[in-house]
């Protein structure tokens, strides 16, 4: 059975560069995730992981 990515893909949780590490930590806790994409103009420019905090 073939599964298309669009069938399982969710938009990632993101932050903008002006957010704080505390904002990132709170989002990680709220969404039970360990990574957050940092984006500018809707394009990914980096990633914050729980090890960064």
Backbone torsions as a table, in degrees:
resi	resn	phi	psi	omega
1	UNK	NA	129.8	-179.3
2	UNK	-95.4	130.7	178.9
3	UNK	-115.1	127.3	178.7
4	UNK	-83.5	142.7	180.0
5	UNK	-57.0	-38.2	-178.0
6	UNK	-63.5	-18.3	178.5
7	UNK	-79.2	-22.0	-177.8
8	UNK	-119.6	-8.5	-175.8
9	UNK	-76.1	134.6	172.5
10	UNK	-117.6	146.0	175.9
11	UNK	-62.1	131.3	-178.2
12	UNK	-67.8	155.3	173.3
13	UNK	-73.5	129.6	-175.3
14	UNK	-129.5	161.9	172.9
15	UNK	-134.9	161.8	173.7
16	UNK	-99.0	159.5	-178.1
17	UNK	-58.9	-23.5	-179.0
18	UNK	-79.8	-7.6	176.4
19	UNK	-73.4	156.6	-178.9
20	UNK	-93.6	166.8	174.9
21	UNK	-64.0	-30.6	176.3
22	UNK	-64.7	-39.5	175.0
23	UNK	-59.9	-43.8	-179.7
24	UNK	-62.6	-45.6	179.8
25	UNK	-59.7	-45.0	-179.0
26	UNK	-63.9	-39.1	177.9
27	UNK	-67.1	-39.2	178.7
28	UNK	-61.4	-43.1	179.2
29	UNK	-65.9	-47.0	-177.7
30	UNK	-59.5	-41.2	-175.0
31	UNK	-100.4	2.9	179.7
32	UNK	53.3	52.6	-179.7
33	UNK	-127.6	166.0	-179.2
34	UNK	-119.4	1.8	179.5
35	UNK	-143.4	145.7	175.9
36	UNK	-135.6	133.4	177.9
37	UNK	-80.3	134.9	173.5
38	UNK	-98.8	130.1	-177.4
39	UNK	-132.8	151.1	175.2
40	UNK	-129.8	129.8	-178.1
41	UNK	53.1	41.6	178.9
42	UNK	61.7	21.7	176.6
43	UNK	-121.5	135.5	-179.7
44	UNK	-67.3	133.8	178.4
45	UNK	-125.1	-6.0	-179.8
46	UNK	-179.4	-178.2	179.4
47	UNK	-145.7	141.0	175.2
48	UNK	-111.9	131.3	177.2
49	UNK	-114.2	166.1	179.8
50	UNK	-61.8	-25.4	177.8
51	UNK	-71.9	-21.0	178.4
52	UNK	-76.3	-18.8	-173.5
53	UNK	-96.1	NA	NA
